[in-house]
Amino acid sequence: MKRKPKKQKSIILRLLILGVCAYMTVTLGSLWNVLSDSKNERDTLKEQYNQEINDIEELKSMLESDSDEKIIEKAARERLGYIYSDEQIFIDISGN
């Protein structure tokens, strides 16, 4: 009975397979980070969208109530920075 000689497995093939696996792992990790960043950005955009919807609803209710005084007062406060003479404004300079 003759034994077949064992074929030597190529070390180059093993290194190539190891390199491909390492590349795939690094690529997967970077894609995972991109996905996480995209989810955070999506959540931020959803919050901004909901805030805009609330602002639109508030403006619609002001228009439907036929109260021009409220619209004028809001515009004067937000755009022009006007306040009543007996009001005090506090500005938070801490940055938090």
Order of alpha helices (4+ residues) and beta strands (2+ residues): alpha-alpha
